[in-house]
Each structure stands twice: as structure tokens, then as C-alpha cells.
Amino acid sequence: MTLSLKRETLLVQTGNDRQEPLGAINAPIYLSAPYRHQHIGLSNDYDYIRTGNPTRDILERSIAELEKGNRGFACSSGMSAIQLVFSLFTSEDHIIAIRDLYGGSYRMFEWFSTNYHLQFSFWDQEHESIHQLIQSNPIRKRYLLKHLQTH
């Protein structure tokens, strides 16, 4: 039997389902950069903080659970999140982004357009319908990413 919890319950219980070795009820925050290994080549799932740590694992599992996805990803910045998502696209894929973008995002999109031949359309959400910008691509079924940004 799968128990279905409300979003609020999932949020307050994040990290409380794991077996913390010292018995902490709430998940501790791991700040360690390197991790000790018993022998060379014998990893305990963590090598260095930039590749992952227990705290980030809890956050990523929580994102996946809250969004009803298979995996969640945590990035150190918005620009690294954009880079991660755009690595899923290939030449000639079409992306629709809002016109009111952070300048760094816009410059990155220009770079992706030039170097990876991605196609971009910029949507003025106050004055045009997004449906005007959706291009059908008979070769590919995957053609649209709607990029929105919080301010």
C-alpha cells in the first residue's frame, strides 16, 4: 500500500525518512568537502562535495517526490541549471523563452544558438499568444521548452 501525503506534509517531513547514523530526527547538514574512503577505489557513495553529499541527496529526492518525478536535481546557480537542462537538447531543437529575461540568460541562449544550432523564440507574454511561436517539427517530437524565470 502506497501512502499519499499532502504537499505540506511532504515538505515538513523532508529528510526524516532516512536512517541517520547518530539518531538525529531531522537530517543534518553535511558541510564536509572531502569524504574518507576505507581503501583506494572503495567509495562510500561520496567523494567530494561538488559531486554530491547526503544533504543534497535529500533535497534532490524531495524535489522528485514533490514534483512526482523520477529524479530531482539541485544546482549551485540558475546558470548551471540552464546549462544542465540545455544539455538535453540537440541541434535544431526549438526553445521558447520569455522576452523579459535576465541578461546573462539571453547571452547564454545566443551562445547556444550559435554553437549548438538551437532555435530560440522569445515570447512577449503580455502581447502575444505562445501558440504563435510553437513550431511543428516533423522530424522530431521533442521541440519545445518553455523557459520562465523568477525575479
C-alpha positions in Angstrom: 0.0 0.0 0.0 1.4 3.4 -1.0 0.6 6.2 1.4 -0.3 9.5 -0.4 0.7 12.5 1.7 -0.3 16.1 1.2 2.3 18.5 -0.2 2.6 20.3 3.2 3.3 17.0 5.0 6.0 16.1 2.4 7.6 19.5 2.9 7.8 19.3 6.7 8.9 15.7 6.7 11.7 16.1 4.1 14.7 14.1 5.2 13.0 12.4 8.2 12.6 9.0 6.5 16.3 8.1 6.5 18.4 6.2 8.9 20.8 8.8 10.3 23.7 7.0 12.0 23.7 9.2 15.1 19.9 9.2 15.6 19.2 12.8 14.6 15.4 13.2 13.9 15.9 16.0 11.3 18.5 15.4 8.6 21.8 17.0 9.5 23.5 19.4 7.1 26.8 17.9 5.8 29.4 20.6 5.1 32.3 18.3 4.6 34.2 18.8 1.3 36.2 15.6 1.0 35.0 12.2 2.3 37.1 9.4 3.8 37.3 6.1 2.0 38.3 2.8 3.7 40.6 1.9 0.8 41.7 3.4 -2.6 38.9 2.9 -5.1 36.4 1.9 -2.4 33.9 4.7 -2.4 31.1 5.2 0.2 29.0 6.9 -2.5 30.5 10.3 -1.7 33.9 11.6 -2.9 33.8 15.4 -2.9 31.1 17.9 -2.1 30.8 19.2 -5.7 29.8 15.7 -6.9 27.2 15.1 -4.1 26.7 14.8 -0.4 24.0 13.4 1.8 22.2 16.7 2.3 22.0 17.3 -1.4 20.7 13.8 -1.9 17.8 14.5 0.5 17.0 17.8 -1.3 17.0 16.1 -4.8 14.9 13.2 -3.6 12.4 15.7 -2.1 12.2 17.7 -5.3 11.5 14.5 -7.2 8.8 13.4 -4.7 7.1 16.9 -4.7 7.1 17.2 -8.5 6.1 13.5 -8.9 9.2 12.9 -11.0 11.8 10.1 -11.2 14.7 12.4 -10.2 15.3 15.8 -8.9 18.4 17.9 -9.4 19.9 20.7 -7.3 22.3 23.2 -9.0 24.6 25.8 -7.4 23.2 28.6 -9.6 20.5 29.4 -12.1 23.0 29.5 -14.9 24.2 26.0 -14.0 20.6 24.8 -14.0 20.1 26.3 -17.5 23.3 24.5 -18.7 22.1 21.2 -17.3 18.7 21.5 -19.0 20.1 22.6 -22.3 22.4 19.6 -22.4 19.3 17.6 -23.1 18.7 19.3 -26.5 20.4 18.7 -29.8 20.9 20.8 -32.9 17.7 22.4 -34.4 15.6 21.9 -31.3 13.3 24.8 -30.6 13.1 26.7 -27.3 10.6 29.3 -26.4 11.7 31.7 -23.6 10.0 34.8 -22.1 11.2 38.0 -23.6 11.8 39.6 -20.2 14.9 37.5 -19.4 18.0 38.0 -17.2 20.7 39.4 -19.5 23.0 36.5 -18.7 20.4 34.0 -19.7 19.8 35.9 -23.0 23.6 35.9 -23.8 23.8 32.2 -23.0 20.9 31.5 -25.3 22.6 33.4 -28.1 25.8 31.3 -27.4 23.7 28.1 -27.6 22.1 29.3 -30.8 25.5 30.0 -32.5 27.4 27.0 -31.1 24.8 24.3 -30.9 22.3 25.5 -33.5 19.4 25.6 -31.1 16.4 27.7 -32.3 15.1 30.3 -29.9 11.9 32.3 -30.0 11.2 35.0 -27.4 7.6 35.3 -26.1 6.1 38.6 -25.1 3.6 37.1 -22.7 1.6 40.3 -22.3 1.0 40.9 -26.0 1.2 37.6 -27.9 -0.1 34.0 -27.6 2.6 31.4 -27.1 0.8 29.2 -29.7 2.0 31.6 -32.4 5.6 30.6 -31.5 5.2 26.8 -31.4 6.8 25.3 -34.5 5.9 21.9 -35.6 8.9 19.8 -36.4 8.0 16.6 -38.3 11.5 15.2 -37.8 11.4 15.4 -34.0 8.7 15.1 -31.5 10.7 17.0 -28.8 10.7 20.6 -29.9 9.6 22.9 -27.1 11.0 24.1 -23.8 9.2 27.0 -22.3 11.7 28.9 -20.2 10.3 31.0 -17.4 12.3 32.8 -14.8 11.5 34.1 -11.4 12.5 37.6 -10.4 
